[in-house]
C-alpha cells in the first residue's frame, strides 16, 4: 500500500472506529465490486441474501492492540477505548463488509497465517459448490507494519536486514536472499457460480478449478525440509481441478525470499511435475510486493488470474545470481507473454498450513 487514502472509501466516523486492516478490506471490496460490474446498491433483498463474504487476516487489529496497550500502561484500564475489542478482532473486516453493503449471505473470517488468502478462496468456493450462496466476496487483509509485529518477526530472524536497499531486499531464489520484507494491504475477488455470472453478464477472468490443502505437521514456523506438505497441496489442487500435471503452465510460488523456504518449495515443484517443472513459468510476486502475510494469498491469486486472462506471466525481480539449488524457470526480471491455460498459486503459513488454488482459463 502506498499513500492509502481512507477518505476515498470511508467517512470520518468509520475511519475513527476501524483498524487499518478493516479499512483496507472495505477499500478492496469496493474495487472488486466495481471491477466485477456489480453494484451493491442495486441488489434486491433476495439477492442480498445470497451473496456472502469470507475475508481473512493473519493478525487482525494489531495497530489498535499496540495503541491500547500503551494507553493501558499510561492511563490505566478505565481509559481503554470501548472500540478496542471490535476494532481488534479478526472477524470484524468480514462483518463490516456485510454491514456496508447489506450482504446477508454466509460470512466468516479465515485465520491461517500466510495461507489465509487462499483459504478464504477455498471456503468461498465450497460455499458456492454446496449451494449456500450465488456469489462470495473473498480475500485477505493485513495491516501489521508496526513496532510489535516487525519486532516479533525480527526476533525470529525471519525478515531481511538489507536495510540499505529495501526496494531490492525481497529477492526470492537469489543466492544472497536473507529473509522476507514485510508489507501490508489487501486483495479481494468476487467468486460466482457460472449461472449467476452469466445471468448478469459479468466479466469472467478465469475459473477456480480446484484446491489442495495440507499441513507440514513439522514445526510452528519452519517448513518441513522434505517439502512433502507443499507438494501434497499442489498435487491435490491439480487432481481436484481434473488436470494432467503437464497442463499446468504457470505457478505463482509462495517464495518469501527466505534461505530455506525457497529451496524447499522449488524442490516440491519438481516432485510434483517432474521434468515438466522446467517448462512451467514460475513467478514469485513477493519480490515486487513484499510479504503481505494474511493478504498475500489473495493478492497473488489476483496476479495468477491476470496471468491467465492477459496471457502475461509476472516477473520475479531483484535476482542477481540464482542460488544453485534453485534451477527452475523463474521468469526473471521481465514479464513473459505466453498462453496460460492452467495455473497454480501457493500460500503457506506458520503452523504448517499449505493451500494451493488451481485456476484455469474459462471456456465459455
C-alpha positions in Angstrom: 0.0 0.0 0.0 1.4 3.4 -1.0 -0.2 6.6 0.3 -3.6 4.9 1.2 -6.4 7.5 1.4 -9.2 6.0 3.5 -11.4 9.0 2.8 -11.8 7.7 -0.8 -13.8 4.8 0.7 -14.9 5.7 4.2 -16.4 8.5 6.2 -14.6 10.1 9.1 -16.6 8.1 11.7 -15.8 4.8 10.0 -12.1 5.7 9.9 -12.0 6.6 13.6 -13.7 3.3 14.6 -12.0 0.8 12.3 -8.5 -0.6 12.5 -6.4 -0.2 9.3 -6.8 -3.8 8.3 -10.6 -3.4 8.2 -10.2 -0.1 6.2 -8.1 -2.0 3.6 -10.7 -4.7 3.4 -13.5 -2.3 2.7 -11.5 -0.5 0.1 -10.6 -3.6 -1.9 -14.2 -4.8 -1.6 -15.4 -1.6 -3.3 -12.7 -2.0 -6.0 -13.7 -5.7 -6.5 -17.4 -4.9 -6.9 -16.6 -2.1 -9.4 -14.3 -4.4 -11.4 -16.9 -7.1 -11.4 -19.6 -4.6 -12.6 -21.8 -5.4 -9.6 -23.5 -2.5 -7.9 -24.4 -3.5 -4.3 -26.8 -0.6 -4.1 -28.9 -2.1 -6.9 -29.3 -5.5 -5.3 -32.7 -6.8 -4.4 -33.4 -8.1 -0.8 -33.4 -11.6 -2.2 -30.1 -11.1 -4.0 -28.5 -9.8 -0.8 -29.5 -13.0 1.0 -27.4 -15.0 -1.5 -24.1 -13.0 -1.5 -21.6 -13.7 1.2 -18.2 -12.8 2.4 -15.1 -14.7 3.5 -12.4 -12.1 4.4 -9.4 -13.4 6.3 -6.5 -11.9 8.1 -3.4 -13.4 9.6 -3.0 -11.0 12.5 -6.1 -8.8 12.7 -6.2 -5.4 14.5 -2.6 -5.2 15.6 -2.4 -1.4 15.4 -5.3 -0.8 17.8 -3.8 -3.5 20.0 -0.4 -1.7 20.2 -2.1 1.6 20.8 -4.4 0.4 23.6 -1.6 -1.5 25.4 0.3 1.8 25.5 -2.8 3.6 26.6 -3.3 1.0 29.4 0.2 1.4 30.6 0.0 5.2 30.6 -3.6 5.9 31.7 -5.0 2.7 33.3 -7.8 0.3 32.4 -10.6 2.8 32.7 -9.3 4.7 29.7 -9.3 1.8 27.3 -11.4 2.6 24.2 -14.8 1.0 24.1 -14.0 0.3 20.4 -10.8 -1.6 21.3 -12.4 -5.1 21.0 -14.5 -4.6 17.9 -11.5 -2.9 16.2 -9.1 -5.7 17.2 -11.0 -8.9 16.5 -10.0 -10.6 13.2 -13.6 -11.3 12.0 -14.6 -7.7 12.0 -13.4 -7.0 8.5 -15.8 -9.6 7.1 -18.6 -8.3 9.3 -18.0 -4.7 8.3 -18.1 -5.6 4.6 -21.5 -7.2 5.1 -22.8 -4.2 7.0 -21.5 -1.7 4.5 -23.2 -3.5 1.6 -26.1 -5.3 3.4 -24.9 -8.7 2.3 -26.8 -11.3 4.4 -25.2 -14.5 2.9 -22.6 -16.7 4.6 -20.0 -14.6 6.4 -16.9 -15.6 8.3 -13.2 -14.9 8.8 -10.3 -17.3 8.0 -7.1 -17.1 10.1 -4.4 -19.4 8.9 -1.3 -17.1 8.9 0.1 -16.6 5.4 -2.2 -19.3 3.9 -5.2 -17.1 4.8 -5.9 -15.6 1.4 -6.0 -19.0 -0.3 -8.1 -20.5 2.4 -10.6 -17.7 2.0 -10.9 -18.5 -1.7 -11.3 -22.2 -0.8 -14.0 -21.6 1.7 -15.9 -19.3 -0.7 -15.6 -21.9 -3.4 -17.0 -24.6 -1.2 -20.0 -22.4 -0.1 -20.8 -21.9 -3.8 -20.5 -25.5 -4.6 -22.7 -26.5 -1.7 -25.4 -24.1 -2.8 -25.2 -21.7 0.2 -24.6 -18.6 -2.0 -24.7 -17.4 -5.6 -21.6 -15.2 -5.1 -18.9 -14.8 -2.5 -16.6 -11.8 -1.9 -13.4 -13.5 -0.7 -9.9 -12.3 0.1 -7.4 -11.3 2.8 -6.3 -8.2 4.5 -3.4 -7.2 6.7 -2.0 -4.1 8.4 0.9 -5.2 10.6 3.7 -2.8 9.8 4.1 -1.6 13.4 6.7 -1.9 16.2 5.2 -5.1 17.7 4.8 -7.2 14.6 8.0 -6.0 12.9 9.9 -6.6 16.2 8.4 -10.1 16.6 9.4 -11.2 13.1 12.8 -9.6 13.5 13.3 -11.5 16.7 12.6 -14.7 14.8 15.3 -13.7 12.3 12.7 -14.1 9.5 13.0 -10.7 7.9 15.6 -9.3 5.6 18.2 -7.0 7.1 19.1 -5.4 3.7 18.0 -2.0 5.1 20.3 0.0 2.9 18.4 -1.2 -0.2 14.9 -2.1 1.0 13.5 -2.0 -2.6 15.9 -4.8 -3.5 15.7 -6.8 -0.3 12.9 -9.2 -1.4 14.8 -11.4 -3.8 13.4 -15.0 -4.0 15.8 -17.6 -5.3 18.8 -15.2 -5.3 21.9 -16.6 -3.6 22.1 -13.6 -1.3 18.4 -13.6 -0.1 18.2 -13.2 3.7 14.5 -13.1 4.6 11.2 -11.6 3.7 10.2 -7.9 3.5 7.0 -7.3 5.5 4.2 -5.4 3.7 0.6 -4.7 4.2 -2.5 -4.3 2.1 -5.5 -6.4 0.9 -6.9 -8.3 -2.0 -10.4 -9.3 -2.9 -12.0 -11.4 -5.6 -15.7 -11.9 -6.4 -16.4 -15.6 -6.9 -19.7 -16.5 -8.6 -21.4 -19.6 -9.9 -21.3 -19.7 -13.7 -25.1 -19.4 -13.9 -25.1 -16.2 -11.7 -22.2 -14.6 -13.6 -23.8 -15.3 -17.0 -27.2 -14.1 -15.9 -25.9 -10.7 -15.0 -23.4 -10.5 -17.9 -20.4 -10.4 -15.6 -16.8 -10.1 -16.9 -15.2 -13.5 -16.2 -11.4 -13.6 -15.8 -10.9 -17.3 -15.0 -12.3 -20.3 -13.3 -11.5 -21.6 -9.9 -10.8 -25.2 -11.0 -9.5 -26.9 -7.8 -7.9 -26.5 -4.4 -5.4 -28.5 -2.4 -4.8 -28.3 1.3 -2.3 -30.0 3.6 -0.2 -29.5 6.7 3.5 -30.0 7.3 3.0 -31.4 10.8 6.5 -30.4 11.5 7.2 -27.0 13.2 5.4 -23.9 14.2 7.3 -21.7 11.8 9.8 -23.7 9.7 8.7 -25.7 6.7 9.2 -29.4 6.5 12.6 -29.9 5.0 11.4 -32.7 2.6 8.6 -30.4 1.3 6.0 -33.2 1.4 3.3 -30.8 2.7 3.9 -28.3 -0.1 4.0 -31.0 -2.7 0.8 -32.6 -1.4 -1.1 -29.3 -1.6 -0.1 -28.9 -5.2 -0.9 -32.5 -6.1 -4.3 -32.2 -4.5 -5.1 -29.0 -6.4 -4.1 -30.5 -9.7 -6.2 -33.6 -9.1 -9.2 -31.6 -7.8 -9.0 -29.5 -11.0 -9.0 -32.6 -13.2 -5.7 -31.5 -14.7 -2.9 -33.5 -16.0 0.3 -32.1 -14.4 1.7 -31.4 -17.8 -1.2 -29.0 -18.5 0.0 -26.5 -15.8 1.7 -23.5 -17.5 2.4 -21.2 -14.5 2.9 -21.4 -10.8 3.0 -18.4 -8.5 5.1 -19.7 -5.7 4.8 -18.7 -2.1 8.5 -17.9 -2.2 9.1 -15.4 0.5 12.9 -14.8 -0.1 14.0 -16.9 2.9 17.1 -19.1 2.6 15.3 -22.3 3.4 11.8 -21.9 2.1 12.5 -21.0 -1.5 14.6 -24.2 -2.0 12.1 -26.5 -0.3 9.2 -25.1 -2.4 11.3 -25.3 -5.6 12.1 -29.0 -4.8 8.4 -29.6 -4.1 7.5 -28.3 -7.6 10.0 -30.7 -9.1 8.5 -33.6 -7.0 5.0 -32.8 -8.4 5.8 -32.0 -12.0 9.0 -34.0 -12.7 10.7 -32.9 -16.0 7.7 -30.7 -16.8 8.6 -28.4 -13.9 11.3 -26.8 -16.1 8.7 -25.9 -18.7 6.5 -24.1 -16.2 6.9 -20.3 -15.9 7.4 -19.7 -12.2 6.8 -16.4 -10.5 7.5 -15.0 -7.1 5.5 -11.8 -6.9 6.5 -11.1 -3.4 9.7 -9.8 -5.0 7.6 -6.9 -6.1 5.0 -6.5 -3.3 6.8 -7.8 -0.2 5.0 -10.2 2.0 1.5 -9.1 3.0 1.1 -12.1 5.4 -2.7 -12.9 5.5 -3.4 -10.8 2.4 -0.6 -12.3 0.3 -2.6 -15.3 -1.0 -5.4 -13.1 -2.2 -3.1 -10.6 -3.9 -1.2 -13.4 -5.6 -4.4 -15.2 -6.7 -5.3 -12.0 -8.5 -1.9 -11.9 -10.2 -2.4 -15.5 -11.2 -5.8 -14.9 -12.6 -4.5 -11.9 -14.6 -1.7 -14.1 -16.0 -4.4 -16.4 -17.4 -6.6 -13.6 -18.6 -3.9 -11.4 -20.1 -1.5 -14.1 -21.3 1.3 -12.4 -19.4 3.3 -14.1 -16.6 4.5 -11.6 -13.9 8.3 -11.5 -13.3 10.5 -12.3 -10.3 12.6 -9.2 -9.8 15.8 -8.5 -7.8 17.5 -11.8 -8.7 21.2 -11.1 -9.5 22.6 -14.6 -9.1 20.4 -17.7 -8.8 21.0 -20.0 -5.8 22.5 -23.1 -7.4 19.7 -25.2 -5.6 17.1 -23.1 -7.4 17.2 -24.1 -11.0 13.6 -23.7 -12.3 12.3 -21.2 -14.9 11.7 -18.3 -12.6 10.5 -15.7 -15.2 13.3 -13.3 -14.2 13.3 -9.5 -14.4 10.6 -9.0 -17.0 7.1 -10.4 -17.7 6.7 -13.2 -20.3 3.9 -13.3 -22.8 2.5 -16.8 -23.2 -0.8 -18.6 -23.2 -1.7 -19.7 -19.7 -4.4 -22.3 -19.7 -3.9 -23.5 -16.2 -2.0 -22.1 -13.2 -1.4 -22.7 -9.5 -0.9 -20.2 -6.7 0.7 -21.4 -3.4 0.2 -19.9 0.0 1.9 -21.5 3.0 1.7 -20.3 6.6 3.1 -20.6 10.1 1.5 -23.7 11.8 2.4 -25.7 8.7 -0.7 -24.7 6.7 -0.4 -25.2 2.9 -3.1 -24.3 0.4 -2.8 -24.3 -3.4 -5.5 -22.9 -5.7 -5.7 -24.0 -9.3 -7.2 -21.6 -11.8 -7.9 -22.3 -15.5 -9.0 -20.3 -18.5 -12.8 -20.0 -18.6 -14.2 -21.9 -21.6 -17.5 -20.2 -22.5 
